[in-house]
Amino acid sequence: MSRIVFAILGAVVAVFPKQTLTVYEWLAIENRDECTRRSWVVPAVRVEGVVFLVASLLGGKTYQRLLDFSGAVGAVALAAPKQYLGVGGWLSYQSSETVEWNSRFIAVARSFGGLVLLSAIRSHKSGGDDSDATAELDADAESA
């Protein structure tokens, strides 16, 4: 199941990076009108989407490494959401010290981090075998 979710998420982010960022900023940042994105953020978000999509479609070790990395990032977001968002702000915005995070979004970042971490742990417990999702993706490909 998580492979399908990652594939859909990757496709949406790859095709609509500006819109994805706009929604993210609308949810996450109180003073978004005062924040200026760095020039490389939109292309980087598109690349991230492509990586999620390709790794999800390939499956196997490629997908497992994506989950490993995502789980590690999720663990950081779960344990220290303010610092996680602070690093993201520092990487993504000019004058990042002026970014005011929505206090409710801090809880969202923590919850999302926990969800991604649990997905990575679940995948390891099953030996990296996401056979349900593989069967669903194969069935979709055959019906197309």
KOLKOL-406649 format. One line per field, with one value per residue: x, y, z of N, C-alpha, C in turn; residue in three letters. Coordinates in steps of 0.001 Angstrom, whole numbers, plus 500000, padded with zeros to 6 digits. Last residue first. Layout:
npx	X_...
npy	Y_...
npz	Z_...
capx	X_...
capy	Y_...
capz	Z_...
cpx	X_...
cpy	Y_...
cpz	Z_...
type	ALA_...
! end
This chain:
npx	496094_496174_498850_499111_497445_498857_501216_500179_499251_501635_502991_501389_501853_504643_506922_509338_511009_510373_508504_510036_510489_507915_507570_509486_508353_505956_506926_507993_505638_504363_506165_505961_503304_503516_505284_503801_501582_502776_503412_500991_500179_501855_503465_506560_507891_511027_513285_515429_515795_516586_515276_514510_515475_517193_515757_513464_514595_515485_512969_511732_513465_513014_510330_510402_512045_510932_509704_511802_513541_511982_511826_514442_514337_512333_513565_515639_514068_512569_514671_515495_513232_513341_515692_515117_511694_510486_509956_507960_509300_511377_509842_508551_510700_512035_510099_510002_512607_512444_510630_512159_514171_512784_512020_514571_516411_516035_514292_511412_510790_508149_505951_503818_503832_503636_503011_503209_501691_499667_500963_503131_501737_500643_503059_504241_502385_502679_505299_505110_503418_504824_506009_503807_502363_504253_504636_502041_501937_504081_503321_500978_502109_503709_501928_500811
npy	498495_496157_495930_497956_497023_494729_495890_497283_495089_493683_495613_495768_493174_493091_494311_493269_493923_492301_493289_495029_497032_498093_499095_501135_502832_503475_504811_507091_508222_508796_510575_512721_513411_514364_516554_518115_518661_520232_522384_523376_524865_527106_527905_529599_532220_533209_534651_533052_533004_534638_532463_529001_526337_525823_526956_525365_522900_523591_524053_521582_520316_521848_521161_518312_515957_513391_513504_514360_512164_510155_511011_510534_507735_507181_508018_506097_503755_504246_504222_501582_500276_501000_499605_496942_496895_499503_501116_502828_504093_505362_507137_508760_509838_511192_513070_514599_515640_517220_519167_520285_521440_523425_525016_525823_527547_530106_530214_532196_534485_535593_537128_535518_533762_533721_531039_528032_525709_526024_527539_525889_523769_525134_525891_523409_522469_524356_523767_521019_518998_516709_515864_515655_513591_511490_511134_510314_507898_506520_506424_504853_502505_501788_501283_498809
npz	481790_483146_483848_485745_487774_488486_489451_491678_493189_493633_495140_497398_498370_498745_499810_501718_503691_505772_507358_508836_506938_506732_509309_509261_507339_508626_510886_509588_508622_511076_512274_510453_510880_513529_513204_511426_513049_515019_513369_512632_514780_514470_511533_511681_510173_509092_509638_509141_506411_504221_501781_502268_502432_504573_506674_506624_507354_509906_511102_510993_512844_515124_515565_515887_516902_516545_513993_512371_512729_511600_508943_508171_508356_506479_504135_504034_503850_501531_499677_500023_498998_496301_495651_496202_495083_492876_490666_491611_493702_492355_490752_492740_494213_492102_491378_493738_493723_491426_492375_494406_492863_491405_493735_494833_493713_494765_497887_498582_501037_503037_503418_502977_505184_508029_508766_507045_506382_504464_502541_501947_500679_498485_497220_496674_494805_492794_492010_491157_489677_488945_491348_493082_491799_491872_494658_495414_493979_495193_497891_497579_496596_498747_500794_500000
capx	496254_494861_498283_499885_497140_497499_501269_500816_498318_500543_503546_501479_500493_504037_505677_508424_511065_511538_508031_509489_511609_508548_506683_509640_509681_505924_506213_508866_506663_503722_505880_507246_503700_502649_505616_505131_501400_502190_504491_501736_499493_502042_502151_505817_507082_509913_512010_515149_514996_516227_516199_514111_514532_517554_517108_513380_513903_516470_513988_511196_513272_514344_510713_509724_512360_511654_508965_510590_513961_512391_510623_513963_515311_512147_512359_515956_515081_511898_513841_516422_513595_512228_515585_516085_512924_510356_510995_507684_508076_511692_510683_507800_509662_512718_510536_508824_512163_513354_510285_510911_514514_513375_511013_513626_516507_515745_515548_512047_511232_509198_507232_504007_504322_503999_502130_503899_502789_499406_499681_503366_502563_499760_502078_504881_502641_501405_504959_505958_502940_504074_506828_504879_501758_503727_505746_502635_500976_504057_504543_500893_501135_504316_502737_500000
capy	499730_496615_494978_498033_498292_494595_495003_498025_496141_493037_495154_496927_493641_492306_495059_492700_494765_491928_492360_493844_496196_497506_498030_500011_502254_502825_503539_506185_507779_507940_509285_512047_512901_513222_515457_517633_517918_518935_521688_522607_523595_526221_527758_528357_531942_532287_535364_533349_531938_535204_533537_530410_526720_525358_527445_526799_523046_523218_525102_522670_519776_521850_522571_518934_517385_513719_513034_515178_513510_510049_510973_511918_508502_506824_508705_507523_503915_504143_505416_502667_500092_501473_501046_497648_496231_498581_500085_501969_503340_504339_506104_508024_509056_510129_512065_513880_514791_516070_518328_519608_520383_522275_524392_525009_526133_529847_530197_530905_534358_534595_537743_536635_533284_534942_532156_529281_525660_525258_528015_527173_523527_524505_526906_524333_521717_524272_525107_521422_520270_517434_516046_516616_514913_511985_511506_511533_508980_506746_507130_506202_503228_502051_502492_500000
capz	481004_482693_482886_484506_487111_487952_488286_490589_492765_492906_493870_496516_498095_497674_499696_500723_502503_504971_506331_509501_507398_505560_508810_510187_507111_507317_511044_510339_507673_510078_512898_510669_509573_513198_514119_511026_511798_515398_514086_511646_514538_515631_512135_511449_511359_508833_509726_510548_507026_505533_502103_502222_501383_503237_506385_506358_506080_508881_511056_510180_511495_514521_515378_514742_517023_517778_515158_512466_513139_513002_509771_508197_509152_507883_504589_504135_504903_502824_499814_500397_500402_497122_495401_497043_495514_494002_490580_490466_493968_493364_490142_491730_494881_492854_490401_493265_494830_491446_491218_494764_493822_490710_492867_495596_493358_493348_497137_498303_499650_502833_503742_502054_503878_507299_509127_507378_507350_505676_503056_502618_501866_499482_497618_497605_496026_493491_492514_492285_490212_487917_490140_493380_492022_490593_493783_495971_493709_493746_497513_498150_495789_497434_500875_500000
cpx	496459_494949_496950_499310_497862_497087_499895_500883_498899_499553_502460_502032_500515_502608_504854_507110_510138_511657_509167_509002_511108_509717_507307_508804_509908_507257_506128_508194_507627_504740_505258_507058_505035_503048_504805_505546_502731_501971_504002_502910_500260_501332_502281_504490_506206_509207_510799_513831_514658_515336_515703_515267_514268_516726_517539_514724_513776_515847_515046_512207_512769_514280_512076_510111_511722_511843_509619_509760_512743_512830_510944_512708_514886_513100_512084_514753_515387_512869_513123_515671_514545_512568_514495_516009_513802_511706_510862_508698_507756_510468_510996_508613_508903_511697_511212_509181_510935_512959_511153_510475_513269_513739_511623_512602_515442_515712_515236_513385_511960_509514_508420_505350_504550_504534_502376_502896_503295_500439_499359_502084_502754_500521_501134_503909_503258_501550_503669_505603_503815_503677_506122_505733_502830_503147_505270_503768_501519_503115_504566_502122_501022_503374_503409_500857
cpy	499447_497862_495457_497107_498397_495867_494859_497190_496936_494066_494510_496532_494809_492725_494402_493453_494286_492745_491938_492815_494921_496606_497322_498822_501040_502145_502776_504820_506802_507378_508305_510674_512171_512582_514205_516453_517320_518062_520303_521870_522733_524884_526740_528385_530725_531989_534467_534097_532210_534233_534154_531352_528215_526034_527049_527382_524504_523342_524823_523810_520878_521338_522673_520395_518172_515220_513512_514793_514405_511404_510896_512009_509962_507574_508410_508293_505392_504308_505397_503992_501193_501351_501641_499160_497084_498043_499047_500832_502386_503476_504992_506861_508193_509241_510895_512773_513968_515103_517070_518700_519599_521122_523233_524306_525257_528366_529707_531107_533033_534464_536818_537332_534405_534613_533382_530403_527002_525509_527317_527722_524826_524283_526353_525395_522617_523509_525078_522794_520779_518838_516897_516890_515969_513384_512092_512033_510306_507892_507436_507015_504667_502851_502812_501259
cpz	479532_481817_482322_483434_485776_487218_487651_489321_491585_492383_493027_495161_497129_497365_498600_500768_501405_503694_505410_508495_508069_505955_507613_509717_508006_507023_509727_510522_508358_509085_511923_511287_509671_511875_513767_511904_511351_514167_514523_512283_513549_515454_513269_512184_511064_510153_509468_510722_508489_506310_503404_502517_501227_502144_504973_505971_505676_507496_509994_510049_510556_513087_514702_514511_515873_517985_516452_513689_513329_513540_511253_509070_509273_508795_506065_504679_505124_503983_501162_500550_500871_498611_496286_496861_496409_494443_491684_490342_492829_493668_491145_491164_493885_493558_491116_492293_494414_492565_491193_493614_494242_491657_492067_494695_494013_492990_495720_497607_499483_501350_503477_502262_502874_505903_508244_507618_507857_506778_504382_503227_502649_500783_498688_498099_497085_494806_493323_492854_491371_488388_489098_492146_492248_490754_492471_495080_494207_493394_496018_497755_496272_496555_499540_500000
type	ALA_SER_GLU_ALA_ASP_ALA_ASP_LEU_GLU_ALA_THR_ALA_ASP_SER_ASP_ASP_GLY_GLY_SER_LYS_HIS_SER_ARG_ILE_ALA_SER_LEU_LEU_VAL_LEU_GLY_GLY_PHE_SER_ARG_ALA_VAL_ALA_ILE_PHE_ARG_SER_ASN_TRP_GLU_VAL_THR_GLU_SER_SER_GLN_TYR_SER_LEU_TRP_GLY_GLY_VAL_GLY_LEU_TYR_GLN_LYS_PRO_ALA_ALA_LEU_ALA_VAL_ALA_GLY_VAL_ALA_GLY_SER_PHE_ASP_LEU_LEU_ARG_GLN_TYR_THR_LYS_GLY_GLY_LEU_LEU_SER_ALA_VAL_LEU_PHE_VAL_VAL_GLY_GLU_VAL_ARG_VAL_ALA_PRO_VAL_VAL_TRP_SER_ARG_ARG_THR_CYS_GLU_ASP_ARG_ASN_GLU_ILE_ALA_LEU_TRP_GLU_TYR_VAL_THR_LEU_THR_GLN_LYS_PRO_PHE_VAL_ALA_VAL_VAL_ALA_GLY_LEU_ILE_ALA_PHE_VAL_ILE_ARG_SER_MET
! end
